[in-house]
């Protein structure tokens, strides 16, 4: 497995992140449907295969599955990203404390504002941002950012000094993305040049590009500006196929030089 420094966060991640949010919302996902043991076992297997970056969220309902896996996997050997849909200071403060309890950990490596879809989010969600900044200052969170679902919101992240990490929708076909690749890719380049950590979702286009995963992965890694990709995996066979492909493709597609 290929590992990289994750922007300016001080974190180091595997190029493949174990996604737990396929069709994930309202406290469930395709992965959590595997059950507590089923998903925990899959997470542990991903670690055995070198996947040390796990992507979770409150809306996926996967915190308890990650906590179960951490009973076997050393906490300091994995980077855990989670997400909140709270948009105010008190709500985000409560979420941080609850997430720490649910994940049974002392620190959230990455805490993102989930599903950001408006250009004025730095002003509209200033309260939630302040709560995450406070948690970061207290050592409860290591890096903060957004999970983006709108091009103008993505553009706003470029100039926001608050943003450490951006989760962005990207694939070669433009399937289920914020805008066509020709418009999204330059913004990703700007994020990367600004030292933001960038990881991609919807790389397989919500399954529509999964018939040719090699092309899908080669495109995203070939951009040279995406540190990692998160792929929702629901079986050991899928996991092993994705790991093998990333191991083959990612080292050939090195990250570019920040300008």
Secondary structure by P-SEA (a helix, b strand, c coil): cccccccccccccccccccccccccccccccccccaaaaaaaaaaaaaacccbbbbccccccaaaaaaaaaccccccbbbbbbbccccaaaaaaaaaaaaaaaccccccbbbbcccccccccccaaaaaaaaaaaaaaccccbbbbbcccaaaaaaaaacccccccccccccccccccccaaaaaaaaaaaaaabbbbbbccccccccccccaaaaaaaaaacccccccccccccaaaaaaaaaaaaaccccccccccc
